[in-house]
Amino acid sequence: MRVIDSHTEGEPTRVIVEGGPPLGDGPLAARRARFRDEFDTWRSFAVNEPRGYDALVGALLCEPVDRTCAAGVIFFNNVGYLGMCGHGTIGLAVTLAHMGRIGPGAHRFETPVGVVGVELKGRNEVTIENVASYRHLADVAVDVPGLGRVSGDVAWGGNWFFLAKSTPHELLLGNVGVLTRAAEAVGKALADAGITGADGAPVDHIEFFGPAGAPGGDSRNFVLCPGGAYDRSPCGTGTSAKVACLAAAGKLAPGADWVQESIVGSRFTARYRLDAEGRVVPSITGRAYVVGEATLLRDAEDPFKDGMRTG
Ligand code: PYC
């Protein structure tokens, strides 16, 4: 399997450019289901130890069904599959440019949850236009053991997010252990209370917000992803969900910038437009850098040949 690694504002992406699972040429949502049902060990092989690590997000490069798209992509992580991935889409754009497959300008990528727009602005800077995003539930409150009552919104940004109104701990890198445990407890409380996304799917990404750490930022976040790793970037789909909530609350006008800072201090600049149906369509700008190219090998006698998780 041939892969190209990058990071987007600190969050890693591994694109499978050759040697991925044979998923056929159906709709990307069906190909993702086939990946999950028939080839899940290939996911673990590509991103888990000993070839990867928990924070690594995988991106299987696919032929798109929609021929106006430059590429199709299925995102996955240490435990399963994602709908969309904002940092991963920025990483994929820079990776395709590195491969000479796209040049600066506007492109479209197909994902299992819809087509996204991509503008490659130079070697490293990319703006993506995400799928339409929306606040599904406002001011949901759950009792969380150890934290008390936690309230926030449930929103779609290409994945399902709970956006807590505040943070139980200061948003500092030194606090990622306690922030992770708190976010896991919030996720469990939501599941126990039967609070899901609009389609009944689990709300599997949890976000805490606090003030930005440096001038020019609107807010800093901590985002816990399914699988227990936290996003080093401000999370593209999470920032889309944030923008949708701000729009729904009348706190951000179409076209106005929202600068979202991550727990490591990196930034995405987000804004949104309203489409013909009045839906919020967020765009996210960030930078990605290619950091490696590799061929991953599998020895049939290796006891950990299909990858493993230790956490
Ligand atoms: O950037 O959308 C994102 C993302 C999702 C999970 C990790 N990063």
Residues whose N, C-alpha, C, O or C-beta is under 5 A from the ligand:
A	BS01	PYC	M84 C85 G86 H87 G88 C225 D231 C235 G236 T237 G238
